[in-house]
């Protein structure tokens, strides 16, 4: 009897592992069935998680994986999702004993990247991040696990399937973000290949690929200057994409890169700010919000060494002295003086820090609003037709009675170009004398007196008119204007008395004289009149009204305007008006 009873325990012992595996598979199948029904989904999910945490030994682990890895695609998306997530649960709870099954697990995840449901693909991204955090490390085994995770995903990155390209790139980014001390050589190879894929026009997952570039840069994968430059240029070029999701991903990546910091990124600050400024007014609101956030990060990012503001100011003064000396040197050596002002201004402009240049360049975008304002001002000039007659009558009386002597002392540099500006002014006067209707002169004079009698008109609120009152036109002191002197026989004292007795009329007449030149398109005469006032604020206001027009001005006038610009460069209040002129001068020099 004992001989018959002995084999029974042995048979039971041999059957126990198979019986346990069979029971485990039944429990897993029951949990998966509960996942198929939304009413029992939460119960099935908790049961599957308890099974994963309660495994003891490699045999039950293999049995569970055999159930979840072979999930049919005909199963519901919630079942497929939980089968992927349970792999991460196994890595959390069992760690090292999961390593032998890692290739099968990654292969199953790669297959799930083709799933049509984004919920399943998102679960794949989450799971590979968990696997990377639990199974990668700085030792040889950890590096081997990192390669096992990355290699299959990189192989499918080139498939012509948008879901696969996007999913694999996001999985790789998740692996790099969650891995512990990923090997730098592997990251560098990943970065180089990712940059090549960014240049491929047929690649459909560029938003996800930009995220991968961001994660590699943050992990220190751009170990060489060339690799870093190519990666940053690829992200900046993505801001010009016609796909708004690509632009948003690029701006988000730049924000993340700036947030993580790094001494090697200081040289990329100006280019990143310029690239972001170019799309800060994107038509898609999520892109605009992301760009503004990235701009805040990059503007706070420490820039490369730049000169102190005092040093920039001193260099500005030195260049201003050089330009003034050139302008006051008469008409000699015109060819050499033609280059010096532009080069001097260019050296001042380019001598500032790259950080200041990129930040100031953002103010150029405000010119769009200024252009609209200029167009409105030009359209309103027609409303001044009634006032134009009175201004012309006063100018005719001034021309016929006395020479246009200045009531203030003009700058010495103005004498260098007085000949050309005076001739232009006289031609403009003759043109208006011929075209202005005489029948409206008396009406215009009466309207002019009513204008100054109106208490609502405050000339102190008009900076141009206020500055214009400081000066009238001036008489050049060279011999070439003797004929003009004969045409205006009255002495200078008479003109000065007349000017002092009619200060208010001179102010309005001067302002309208400049406006008349603008209305007729004579920018040269308008700027000469503004420069004669000796008031830089009037010149700056006129520059802001017309925009950069150096190509339409004579060399002497342009030189004097640039001198004014350099003198006001250190004043932050005029930067929006000055920067476009300096950019045009820089482009002319180049």
C-alpha positions in Angstrom: 0.0 0.0 0.0 2.9 2.4 0.8 4.4 1.7 -2.6 1.1 2.7 -4.3 0.8 5.8 -2.1 4.3 7.2 -2.7 3.9 8.2 -6.4 0.9 10.3 -5.6 2.7 13.2 -3.9 5.3 13.2 -6.6 2.7 13.4 -9.3 1.0 16.3 -7.5 4.3 18.0 -7.1 5.1 17.8 -10.7 1.7 19.1 -11.7 1.7 22.1 -9.3 3.6 24.5 -11.6 1.4 23.7 -14.6 -1.7 24.0 -12.5 -0.6 27.3 -11.1 0.2 28.7 -14.6 -3.2 27.4 -15.8 -5.0 29.1 -12.9 -3.1 32.3 -13.4 -4.0 32.4 -17.1 -7.7 31.9 -16.2 -7.5 34.8 -13.7 -5.9 37.0 -16.4 -8.5 36.1 -19.0 -11.3 36.9 -16.5 -9.7 40.3 -15.8 -9.4 41.0 -19.5 -13.1 40.1 -20.0 -14.0 42.6 -17.4 -12.0 45.2 -19.2 -14.2 44.8 -22.2 -17.2 46.1 -20.4 -17.3 49.7 -19.3 -19.3 48.8 -16.3 -16.7 46.4 -15.0 -13.6 48.1 -16.4 -12.4 49.5 -13.1 -12.8 46.2 -11.4 -10.9 44.4 -14.2 -8.1 47.0 -14.1 -7.6 46.7 -10.4 -7.6 42.9 -10.6 -5.0 42.8 -13.4 -2.8 45.1 -11.4 -3.1 42.9 -8.3 -2.1 39.9 -10.3 1.0 41.7 -11.7 2.1 42.8 -8.2 1.5 39.3 -6.7 3.7 37.3 -9.1 6.4 35.2 -7.4 9.2 34.0 -9.6 10.0 34.0 -13.3 7.5 31.3 -14.3 4.3 33.2 -13.3 5.8 36.3 -15.0 6.3 34.4 -18.2 2.7 33.1 -18.0 1.3 36.6 -17.5 3.3 38.1 -20.4 2.2 35.3 -22.7 -1.4 36.5 -22.1 -0.9 40.2 -22.5 1.6 40.2 -25.3 -0.6 38.2 -27.7 -3.6 40.3 -27.3 -5.6 40.3 -30.5 -6.2 43.6 -32.3 -9.9 42.7 -32.4 -10.1 43.3 -28.7 -11.5 46.6 -27.5 -9.2 49.6 -27.2 -9.4 49.6 -23.4 -8.2 46.0 -23.3 -5.3 46.7 -25.6 -4.4 49.8 -23.5 -4.3 47.9 -20.2 -2.3 45.1 -21.7 0.4 47.6 -22.6 0.2 49.4 -19.2 0.6 46.2 -17.3 4.1 45.8 -18.7 5.1 49.0 -16.9 3.5 47.6 -13.7 5.7 44.5 -14.0 8.8 46.6 -14.4 7.9 48.7 -11.3 7.2 45.6 -9.1 9.8 43.1 -10.3 12.6 45.1 -11.9 15.6 42.9 -12.9 13.7 39.7 -13.5 11.8 41.4 -16.3 15.0 42.1 -18.3 15.1 38.8 -20.1 11.6 39.5 -21.5 12.5 43.1 -22.5 12.9 42.4 -26.3 9.5 40.7 -26.5 7.9 43.6 -24.6 9.4 46.3 -26.8 8.4 44.3 -29.9 4.8 44.2 -28.7 4.9 47.9 -28.0 6.2 48.6 -31.5 3.3 46.7 -33.0 0.9 48.7 -30.9 2.2 51.9 -32.4 0.2 51.1 -35.5 -3.0 51.1 -33.5 -5.6 53.4 -34.8 -6.7 54.5 -31.3 -4.5 57.2 -29.8 -5.3 56.0 -26.3 -3.3 52.8 -27.0 -0.4 54.8 -28.5 -0.3 57.1 -25.5 -0.1 54.0 -23.3 2.9 52.8 -25.3 4.7 56.2 -24.7 3.9 56.0 -21.0 5.0 52.4 -20.7 8.4 52.8 -22.4 9.1 55.7 -20.0 8.5 53.4 -17.1 10.7 50.7 -18.5 13.5 53.2 -19.1 13.3 54.6 -15.6 13.4 51.1 -13.9 15.7 49.2 -16.2 18.3 51.6 -17.5 21.3 52.9 -15.6 24.9 54.0 -15.7 26.3 50.4 -15.6 26.8 48.1 -18.5 23.6 46.3 -17.9 21.7 49.5 -17.8 23.3 50.7 -21.0 22.4 47.4 -22.7 18.8 47.8 -21.6 18.8 51.4 -23.0 20.0 50.1 -26.4 17.4 47.3 -26.4 14.7 49.9 -25.8 15.9 52.4 -28.4 17.0 50.2 -31.3 13.6 48.7 -32.3 11.9 52.1 -32.1 14.6 53.8 -34.2 14.2 51.0 -36.8 10.5 51.8 -37.3 11.0 55.6 -37.3 11.6 55.5 -41.0 8.3 53.7 -41.9 5.9 55.7 -44.1 3.2 55.6 -41.5 2.3 58.8 -39.6 1.1 56.9 -36.5 4.3 54.8 -36.4 6.6 57.8 -37.0 4.8 60.0 -34.4 4.5 57.2 -31.8 8.1 56.0 -32.1 9.5 59.5 -31.9 7.5 60.2 -28.7 8.5 56.8 -27.3 12.2 57.6 -27.9 11.7 61.1 -26.3 10.1 59.4 -23.3 12.9 56.9 -23.0 15.6 59.7 -23.1 13.7 61.8 -20.5 13.2 59.0 -18.0 16.5 57.1 -18.5 19.2 57.3 -15.8 22.5 58.4 -17.3 21.9 57.4 -20.9 25.1 56.7 -22.9 26.3 59.9 -24.6 27.6 58.2 -27.8 24.2 56.6 -28.4 22.5 60.0 -27.8 24.8 61.7 -30.3 24.0 59.1 -33.0 20.3 59.5 -32.3 20.6 63.3 -32.6 22.4 63.1 -35.9 19.9 60.8 -37.4 17.0 62.9 -36.1 18.4 66.0 -37.7 18.6 64.2 -41.0 15.0 63.1 -40.7 14.0 66.7 -40.0 15.3 67.7 -43.4 13.3 65.0 -45.1 10.2 66.5 -46.6 8.4 63.2 -46.6 8.7 62.7 -42.9 5.2 63.1 -41.4 5.9 63.1 -37.6 8.0 66.3 -37.3 6.2 67.6 -34.2 7.1 64.4 -32.3 10.6 64.4 -33.8 11.2 68.0 -32.5 10.2 66.7 -29.1 12.9 64.0 -29.5 15.5 66.7 -30.4 14.5 68.6 -27.3 14.9 65.6 -25.0 18.3 64.7 -26.5 19.6 68.2 -26.1 18.4 68.4 -22.5 20.0 65.0 -21.7 23.4 66.3 -23.0 23.4 64.3 -26.3 24.6 67.3 -28.3 28.2 66.9 -27.1 29.8 68.7 -30.0 29.3 72.3 -31.2 28.3 71.2 -34.7 25.7 68.8 -33.4 24.2 71.5 -31.2 24.2 74.0 -34.0 22.5 71.7 -36.5 19.9 70.6 -33.9 19.0 74.2 -32.9 18.9 75.3 -36.5 16.5 72.5 -37.3 14.2 73.5 -34.5 14.3 77.2 -35.5 13.6 76.3 -39.1 10.5 74.4 -37.9 9.0 77.7 -36.8 8.6 78.6 -40.4 6.6 75.4 -41.2 3.1 75.7 -42.7 1.8 73.2 -40.2 0.8 74.9 -37.0 1.4 71.8 -34.8 5.0 71.8 -36.0 5.4 75.5 -35.1 3.9 74.9 -31.7 6.1 71.9 -31.1 9.2 74.0 -32.1 8.4 76.9 -29.8 7.6 74.5 -26.9 10.9 72.7 -27.5 12.8 76.1 -27.5 11.1 77.0 -24.2 12.1 73.6 -22.7 15.7 74.0 -23.8 16.0 77.5 -22.4 14.4 76.4 -19.1 17.0 73.6 -18.6 19.9 76.1 -19.2 23.4 75.3 -20.2 26.5 77.4 -20.9 26.7 76.1 -24.5 23.4 77.7 -25.3 24.4 81.3 -24.8 25.5 81.8 -28.4 22.1 80.7 -29.6 20.1 83.3 -27.7 20.0 86.0 -30.4 19.0 83.6 -33.2 16.4 82.0 -31.0 14.9 85.3 -30.1 14.8 86.5 -33.7 13.2 83.2 -34.8 10.5 83.4 -32.1 9.9 87.1 -32.8 9.1 86.3 -36.4 6.1 84.2 -35.4 4.9 85.9 -32.2 1.9 87.2 -34.1 1.0 83.7 -35.5 -2.6 83.4 -36.6 -3.1 80.3 -34.3 -3.5 81.2 -30.7 -1.8 78.1 -29.2 1.2 78.9 -31.2 1.2 82.5 -30.1 0.9 81.5 -26.4 3.8 79.0 -26.8 6.0 81.5 -28.6 5.4 84.2 -25.9 6.3 81.7 -23.2 9.5 80.7 -25.1 10.4 84.3 -25.5 10.2 85.0 -21.8 12.5 82.1 -21.1 15.1 83.1 -23.7 15.1 86.8 -22.7 15.9 85.8 -19.1 18.6 83.4 -20.4 22.1 84.7 -19.6 23.7 86.0 -22.7 27.3 86.2 -23.8 29.5 89.0 -22.5 28.6 92.4 -23.8 29.9 95.9 -23.1 28.4 98.0 -20.3 25.9 100.7 -21.2 28.4 103.4 -20.3 30.9 102.0 -22.7 28.3 101.9 -25.5 27.4 105.5 -24.7 31.0 106.7 -24.9 31.6 105.0 -28.2 28.5 106.7 -29.5 29.7 110.1 -28.5 33.1 109.5 -30.2 31.4 108.5 -33.4 29.2 111.5 -33.3 32.2 113.8 -33.1 33.7 112.1 -36.1 30.5 112.5 -38.1 30.1 116.1 -37.1 33.7 116.9 -38.1 33.2 115.3 -41.5 30.0 117.2 -42.1 31.6 120.5 -41.2 34.6 120.1 -43.4 33.0 121.8 -46.5 32.7 120.3 -49.9 36.2 118.9 -50.2 36.8 115.3 -50.6 33.2 114.3 -51.2 33.9 110.8 -52.1 35.6 110.0 -48.9 32.9 111.7 -46.7 30.2 109.7 -48.6 31.3 106.5 -46.9 32.4 107.7 -43.5 29.0 108.6 -41.9 27.5 105.3 -42.9 30.5 103.3 -41.7 30.7 105.2 -38.5 27.0 104.7 -37.8 27.4 101.0 -38.7 30.2 100.6 -36.3 28.2 102.1 -33.5 25.2 100.0 -34.3 27.1 96.7 -34.7 29.3 97.5 -31.7 26.5 96.9 -29.2 25.8 93.5 -27.7 24.0 90.9 -29.7 21.5 90.6 -26.9 20.5 94.2 -27.2 20.2 94.0 -30.9 17.9 91.0 -30.9 15.7 92.6 -28.2 15.6 95.9 -30.0 14.7 94.2 -33.2 11.4 93.2 -31.8 10.4 96.9 -31.7 10.6 96.9 -35.5 7.4 95.0 -35.5 5.7 98.0 -34.0 6.3 99.8 -37.4 3.3 97.9 -38.8 1.1 100.1 -36.6 3.2 103.1 -37.5 2.6 102.5 -41.2 -1.1 102.5 -40.7 -0.8 105.8 -38.8 1.2 107.4 -41.6 -1.4 106.4 -44.1 -4.1 107.9 -42.0 -2.1 111.1 -41.6 -1.5 111.4 -45.3 -5.2 110.9 -45.9 -6.0 113.7 -43.4 -3.6 116.1 -45.1 -6.4 117.0 -47.5 -8.3 118.4 -44.6 -5.7 121.1 -44.3 -6.4 122.6 -47.7 -8.2 125.6 -46.2 -5.2 126.3 -44.0 -2.7 125.8 -46.8 -3.7 129.1 -48.5 -3.0 131.2 -45.4 0.4 129.5 -45.0 1.3 130.2 -48.6 0.2 133.9 -48.4 2.5 134.4 -45.3 5.3 132.6 -47.1 4.9 134.8 -50.2 5.0 137.9 -48.0 8.1 136.7 -46.3 9.9 135.9 -49.6 9.1 139.2 -51.2 9.8 141.4 -48.1 12.9 140.0 -46.5 15.4 137.1 -46.6 14.5 134.1 -44.5 17.0 134.7 -41.6 17.0 132.2 -38.7 16.0 133.5 -35.3 18.3 130.9 -33.7 21.8 129.9 -34.2 21.9 126.8 -36.5 24.4 124.0 -36.1 27.7 124.4 -37.9 27.1 121.1 -39.8 24.0 122.6 -41.4 26.1 125.1 -43.4 27.7 122.3 -45.4 24.5 121.5 -47.2 22.7 124.9 -47.1 23.2 125.5 -50.8 21.2 122.4 -51.9 18.5 122.7 -49.3 17.9 126.4 -50.0 17.5 125.8 -53.7 15.0 123.0 -53.0 13.1 125.2 -50.6 12.9 128.1 -53.2 11.7 125.7 -55.9 8.9 124.4 -53.6 7.8 128.0 -52.9 7.7 128.9 -56.5 5.6 125.8 -57.2 3.1 126.7 -54.5 3.0 130.3 -55.6 1.9 129.2 -59.1 -0.7 126.6 -58.0 -2.3 128.2 -54.9 -5.6 130.0 -55.8 -5.5 133.7 -54.9 -9.2 133.8 -54.4 -8.9 131.8 -51.2 -6.0 133.7 -49.6 -8.2 136.1 -47.6 -10.4 133.3 -46.4 -7.4 131.3 -45.4 -5.9 134.2 -43.4 -9.2 134.7 -41.6 -9.3 131.0 -40.8 -5.8 131.1 -39.5 -6.6 133.9 -37.1 -9.6 131.9 -35.9 -7.5 128.9 -35.4 -5.2 130.8 -33.0 -8.1 132.4 -31.3 -9.6 129.0 -30.6 -8.8 128.1 -26.9 -9.1 124.4 -27.7 -6.0 124.5 -29.9 -3.0 124.0 -27.7 0.3 124.2 -29.5 2.2 122.8 -26.5 0.6 119.4 -27.2 2.1 119.4 -30.7 5.8 118.7 -30.4 6.6 119.4 -34.0 4.8 122.8 -34.0 6.4 123.6 -30.7 9.9 122.9 -32.0 9.2 124.7 -35.3 8.7 127.9 -33.4 12.3 128.0 -32.5 13.4 128.8 -36.0 12.5 130.1 -39.4 14.5 129.4 -42.6 18.1 130.6 -42.8 20.2 132.5 -45.3 23.2 130.6 -46.6 26.5 132.4 -46.2 28.3 131.4 -49.4 28.9 133.5 -52.4 26.7 131.3 -54.7 23.5 132.9 -53.2 24.2 136.5 -54.2 21.3 136.5 -56.6 19.0 135.4 -53.9 20.2 138.4 -51.8 19.3 140.8 -54.6 15.8 139.4 -54.8 15.3 140.0 -51.0 16.6 143.6 -50.4 15.4 144.1 -46.7 18.1 144.0 -44.0 18.3 141.2 -41.4 17.2 143.4 -38.6 13.9 144.1 -40.2 13.3 140.4 -40.7 14.2 139.7 -37.1 11.8 142.3 -35.7 9.1 140.9 -37.9 9.7 137.4 -36.7 9.7 138.4 -33.1 6.4 140.2 -33.5 4.7 137.2 -35.1 6.0 134.3 -33.2 2.8 132.4 -33.2 2.3 132.8 -36.9 5.9 131.7 -37.6 5.3 128.5 -35.6 2.2 127.5 -37.6 3.8 128.6 -40.8 6.9 126.5 -40.2 5.0 123.4 -39.3 2.7 123.8 -42.4 5.8 124.4 -44.5 7.2 121.0 -43.5 3.8 119.4 -44.0 3.5 121.0 -47.5 6.8 119.5 -48.5 5.6 116.1 -47.3 2.4 116.5 -49.2 4.3 117.3 -52.4 6.7 114.4 -51.9 9.7 116.7 -51.4 11.4 114.7 -48.5 14.7 116.5 -49.0 13.3 119.9 -48.3 11.2 118.7 -45.5 14.2 117.2 -43.7 16.3 120.3 -44.4 13.7 122.5 -42.8 13.5 120.2 -39.8 17.3 120.1 -39.4 17.5 123.9 -39.6 15.3 124.2 -36.5 18.2 122.8 -34.4 15.8 120.7 -32.5 16.5 116.9 -32.6 13.0 116.1 -31.3 11.5 117.6 -34.5 13.8 115.5 -36.6 13.0 112.4 -34.7 9.2 113.1 -35.1 9.7 113.6 -38.8 11.7 110.3 -39.1 9.0 108.5 -37.3 6.4 109.9 -39.7 8.2 109.1 -43.0 10.1 105.9 -42.0 13.6 105.2 -43.2 14.1 107.0 -46.5 17.9 107.4 -46.7 17.9 106.5 -50.4 15.7 109.5 -51.2 17.9 112.0 -49.4 21.2 113.7 -50.4 24.4 112.6 -48.8 24.7 115.7 -46.6 21.2 115.5 -45.4 21.5 111.8 -44.7 24.8 112.4 -42.8 23.2 115.0 -40.6 20.2 112.8 -39.9 22.4 109.9 -38.9 24.3 112.2 -36.6 21.0 113.0 -34.9 20.2 109.3 -34.7 23.5 108.4 -33.1 23.1 111.2 -30.5 19.7 109.9 -29.5 20.6 106.2 -29.6 21.2 106.0 -25.9 17.7 107.4 -25.2 15.4 104.4 -24.9 12.3 106.5 -25.7 13.3 106.9 -29.4 14.4 103.4 -30.2 11.2 102.4 -32.1 11.9 105.4 -34.5 15.7 105.0 -34.7 16.1 101.3 -35.2 14.6 101.2 -38.8 17.0 104.0 -39.9 20.0 102.2 -38.4 19.0 99.0 -40.1 18.8 100.7 -43.4 22.2 102.4 -42.9 23.7 99.0 -42.0 22.2 97.3 -45.1 23.5 100.2 -47.3 27.0 99.7 -45.8 26.9 96.0 -46.4 
